[in-house]
Amino acid sequence: MATVKDFRNNVRPNWCPGCGDFSVQAAIQKALAEVGKEPEECAVISGIGCSGRISGYINSYGFHTIHGRALPVAQGVKLANRDLTVIAAGGDGDGFGIGLNHFMHAARRNMDITYIVMDNQIYGLTKGQTSPTSAHGFKNPKSTPEGNIENSLVPAQVALSAGASFVAQSFSSDIKQLTEIVKAAINHKGFSLVVVYSPCVTFNKLNTYDWYKENLTDLATIENYDATNRIQAMATVMEHKGLVKGIIYQNENVPAYQDLIPGNQEETVTKQDLLISEEEFIKTMREYA
Amino acid sequence: MLDQLSWKVGGQQGEGIDSTGTILATSLNRHGYFIYGYRHFSSRIKGGHTNYKLRISTKQRFANADYLDILIAFDQETIDFNAHELRENGVLIADSKFNPVAPEGKKIRFFSVPLTQIAEDNGSAIMKNMVSVGATAAVLGLSTETFRTFLVDRFGKKGEQVVNNNMNALNAGAQYVSDQGIDLTDLQLAPGDGQERLYLTGNDACGMGSLMAGCRLMPAYPITPASDIMEYLIKKLPKVGGHVIQTEDEIAAATMSIGAAFGGARVCTSTSGPGLSLMMEAIGLSGITETPIVIFDTQRGGPSTGMPTKHEQSDFYAALWGTHGEIQKLVLAPATVEECFYMTVDAFNLADKYQVPTIIMTDLALSMSDQTVPKFDYSKVSIDRGRLATEEELAATPAGELFKRYQFAEDGISPRVFPGQKGGIHHVTGVEHNEVGRPIEDKDIRTKMMDKRLNKFDGVNLPNSYSFNGDEDYDLLLVGVGSTGGIIDEAMERLQAEGQKIGHLHIKILSPFPTEAVQSYVSRAKNILVIENNATGQLKNIMQFNGVKGDFKSQVKYDGNPYIPSEIYNYIKEMN
């Protein structure tokens, strides 16, 4: 059985020292080992941005796609081979800016994949522009020197309204909780979203490690919080302006997309015999005779 | 006796126009006639003028005729819009219900037939399609029994009574026309050869080709005129363990296709111009990651939304040169429905062989028109997944190292491996990369990787990249692409009958372009005319871009309609 070491490779990430993404990488590696996966059974599909480089830092099949399109690529991989554990990953600009459309549709489609978003509330790789999750009023010398006049997007709220069957958030400093949440997400049979607050130590001087420590509410501290209750989940997220951590919502009673495919294939697409028999060929032609 | 004629039925969209044409076409196809069916429709759900035109012939034709012999009108608009196409002494059959007014100043044989009334008398107004087909049978001197097997196939499940009602409506329509006592002997149709053939559209043939080629996944977004391909596979793929997923947009359709191909599936998507534009970035990803996907582009009128229900051939530049940066692509352009089938099968094999994005370009006339074609040949269908990593290669991957998915190979083709395979772990990225797929900025590796990808077609001459027919000792060479093939042939035959020496070169593969072969045909001609359905002479320019030298003349048409043979014939007459 594979251990966490088997999911490591010798590539040194090009993230800045202190970047929150290091912990996310470690949590994914640990989670994959702990849920009993082998490296070749996994595919990490990432978008573009600092965090998008993560597909190259985990020893598994990896696909570093184009900006905003990690989710459709990941869903394609899962459609081709349902036996794979598919993890899509990227940042807030990638997933909630350019890729928001795909995010909402992936949530409602409920394919059995895990989507990990490293949210630092800023564009890092382009050196510090305001992102869709940057707060209203966020001052940023690059793109909003007078303060952000747009409202920020609350990803968990979007995911809940789009019908995601698993919505969770964590903080890159809390690697223990993060690992447990990633494991739960991988084990969830359906689309699972894990938003990880992962500070950008270089460009975001507002949303720092300390700021998150101060502002994040752990759902475990909320009395009688019921993660199977979507209305309570939505209300709690709204009350805290999205700044919560823990499993926000999980519905284990909805079938995943793969299980609803008409003619639900017994054998995954990549293992099928592709050649149609001559008898079937003739039958198919006859429809046009 | 006539060996070919042209027939049209018109009315409001949703009024049974399509079924009327289909009953006539399918039945005559079964009796060994060659049918070419062209649908005129608007971008509306219900209402709006629509018509279905059939060319009925004893030899294969791929074009609308210059004029109409018979017009069936369900409303006055049909007469007003289409009567000018009727030839001198042609036949107009109109439903008495709307008190039809015959076109002025034209000598035609006019029948006001109570189509709706007869249908109602036999059970239901919707059977006016049957009454119309019956009336047509009487004009052509065909027995109404010609249609019985089709009716049994179509309505047999609903019981004998339904079949009989339809048969009665058909007979009553025929009887009504015969009773008018107007001489129709010049319209007697020569018998068909009784051969069994298929009657289907280019879209259906592309769908069937995909199914037979082993395509098992299709992420796609609906768009006219491409949706039929998707709808075909929605019906078929579940039966073979495959699946069509309707995506949120064409960006998702193309990128999901790439994911599925990386995952190991044979995959296609279909679209038209606007969708092709949205797919451009993904096409670049497919190119740099050498992940083969097949894209159908059924061209319609552009630019932008353009003319969604009209015919054009104006996406060639986009298909060939679209996406930023430089990649290789396969771009195929079948000319007939039969070629749509075989070239689709080829496209999947070629895509896997060369590991490049592959675009199959049809146009509205080809994708939505029905053609009578010979039955497809099972022995010509094969599946070749190309260069896949062997067990030995996978076992030889040193522990802790990645598989060389992008191994430098002399022919530029590296071994593919799919997730799930032990020893095959590697990385794929749209960033420039090394042999194992790790991002690099090293100038030497960059140059070598670019060369590897761009030189794949060096020295490659793909079979069936073009076709030639006509006189070997031609003075005039006609060059076309896509659905214009059959139309050019008809114009050519007329000019040949007048003693002109003409050849017809049809381009079937635009990338890699068969420059050498095309040059050899061009060099032998005194005059060269490139005929196409766009405004700027794209095919002509593509030939020149690829280094073909010659004094090209250009005939273009971009009003939304395909050519009719006389337009090409007249253009050449004026050139001379």
Chai-1 contact restraints between the chains, C-beta under 6 A:
chainA,res_idxA,chainB,res_idxB,connection_type,confidence,min_distance_angstrom,max_distance_angstrom,comment,restraint_id
A,E40,B,K422,contact,1.0,0.0,6.0,A-B,restraint_1
A,E40,B,I425,contact,1.0,0.0,6.0,A-B,restraint_2
A,A43,B,P419,contact,1.0,0.0,6.0,A-B,restraint_3
A,G56,B,H427,contact,1.0,0.0,6.0,A-B,restraint_4
A,Y61,B,P419,contact,1.0,0.0,6.0,A-B,restraint_5
A,Y61,B,I425,contact,1.0,0.0,6.0,A-B,restraint_6
A,G62,B,H427,contact,1.0,0.0,6.0,A-B,restraint_7
A,F63,B,F262,contact,1.0,0.0,6.0,A-B,restraint_8
A,F63,B,V428,contact,1.0,0.0,6.0,A-B,restraint_9
A,H64,B,T429,contact,1.0,0.0,6.0,A-B,restraint_10
A,I66,B,E281,contact,1.0,0.0,6.0,A-B,restraint_11
A,I66,B,L285,contact,1.0,0.0,6.0,A-B,restraint_12
A,I66,B,G430,contact,1.0,0.0,6.0,A-B,restraint_13
A,R69,B,T255,contact,1.0,0.0,6.0,A-B,restraint_14
A,P72,B,A252,contact,1.0,0.0,6.0,A-B,restraint_15
A,P72,B,T255,contact,1.0,0.0,6.0,A-B,restraint_16
A,P72,B,M256,contact,1.0,0.0,6.0,A-B,restraint_17
A,V73,B,T255,contact,1.0,0.0,6.0,A-B,restraint_18
A,V73,B,I258,contact,1.0,0.0,6.0,A-B,restraint_19
A,V73,B,G259,contact,1.0,0.0,6.0,A-B,restraint_20
A,Q75,B,M256,contact,1.0,0.0,6.0,A-B,restraint_21
A,G76,B,M256,contact,1.0,0.0,6.0,A-B,restraint_22
A,G76,B,G259,contact,1.0,0.0,6.0,A-B,restraint_23
A,G76,B,A260,contact,1.0,0.0,6.0,A-B,restraint_24
A,V77,B,G259,contact,1.0,0.0,6.0,A-B,restraint_25
A,V77,B,G263,contact,1.0,0.0,6.0,A-B,restraint_26
A,L79,B,L217,contact,1.0,0.0,6.0,A-B,restraint_27
A,L79,B,A260,contact,1.0,0.0,6.0,A-B,restraint_28
A,A80,B,A260,contact,1.0,0.0,6.0,A-B,restraint_29
A,A80,B,G263,contact,1.0,0.0,6.0,A-B,restraint_30
A,A80,B,G264,contact,1.0,0.0,6.0,A-B,restraint_31
A,A80,B,A265,contact,1.0,0.0,6.0,A-B,restraint_32
A,N81,B,G263,contact,1.0,0.0,6.0,A-B,restraint_33
A,N81,B,G264,contact,1.0,0.0,6.0,A-B,restraint_34
A,N81,B,G420,contact,1.0,0.0,6.0,A-B,restraint_35
A,L84,B,P419,contact,1.0,0.0,6.0,A-B,restraint_36
A,N101,B,E248,contact,1.0,0.0,6.0,A-B,restraint_37
A,H102,B,A252,contact,1.0,0.0,6.0,A-B,restraint_38
A,H105,B,E248,contact,1.0,0.0,6.0,A-B,restraint_39
A,I261,B,H243,contact,1.0,0.0,6.0,A-B,restraint_40
A,P262,B,P238,contact,1.0,0.0,6.0,A-B,restraint_41
A,G263,B,P238,contact,1.0,0.0,6.0,A-B,restraint_42
A,Q265,B,G241,contact,1.0,0.0,6.0,A-B,restraint_43
A,V269,B,R216,contact,1.0,0.0,6.0,A-B,restraint_44
A,V269,B,A265,contact,1.0,0.0,6.0,A-B,restraint_45
A,T270,B,G264,contact,1.0,0.0,6.0,A-B,restraint_46
A,T270,B,F418,contact,1.0,0.0,6.0,A-B,restraint_47
A,Q272,B,G241,contact,1.0,0.0,6.0,A-B,restraint_48
A,L274,B,G214,contact,1.0,0.0,6.0,A-B,restraint_49
A,L274,B,I383,contact,1.0,0.0,6.0,A-B,restraint_50
A,L275,B,I383,contact,1.0,0.0,6.0,A-B,restraint_51
A,I276,B,M212,contact,1.0,0.0,6.0,A-B,restraint_52
A,E278,B,Y378,contact,1.0,0.0,6.0,A-B,restraint_53
A,F281,B,Y378,contact,1.0,0.0,6.0,A-B,restraint_54
A,M285,B,K375,contact,1.0,0.0,6.0,A-B,restraint_55
A,M285,B,F376,contact,1.0,0.0,6.0,A-B,restraint_56
A,Y288,B,L198,contact,1.0,0.0,6.0,A-B,restraint_57
A,Y288,B,Y199,contact,1.0,0.0,6.0,A-B,restraint_58
A,Y288,B,L200,contact,1.0,0.0,6.0,A-B,restraint_59
A,A289,B,L198,contact,1.0,0.0,6.0,A-B,restraint_60
